[in-house]
Amino acid sequence: MARKTDLSGNFDNKPDSALVDVKAVAALLDVHPNSVWRLARSGKFPAPVKLSEQSTRWRVGDVRQALASLRHA
């Protein structure tokens, strides 16, 4: 069984320029990682930053803005 990650305190302390992976974003949204990819592809969530062929991350500042807009929607 997958263990749920609690990132709330750690995420709040990160600078806007920090990068987080899909598992961290999924934990913040309380969704499966596949849902994060789906939201990004549909334009309902910010696009990630491709760091290398096998490494993709989201900027913390972009995630914060998206979370704020989802809360006000």
Secondary structure as GFF3:
##gff-version 3
##sequence-region A 1 73
A	DSSP	alpha_helix	8	12	.	.	.	ID=ss1
A	DSSP	beta_strand	19	20	.	.	.	ID=ss2
A	DSSP	alpha_helix	22	29	.	.	.	ID=ss3
A	DSSP	alpha_helix	33	42	.	.	.	ID=ss4
A	DSSP	beta_strand	49	52	.	.	.	ID=ss5
A	DSSP	beta_strand	55	59	.	.	.	ID=ss6
A	DSSP	alpha_helix	60	72	.	.	.	ID=ss7
###
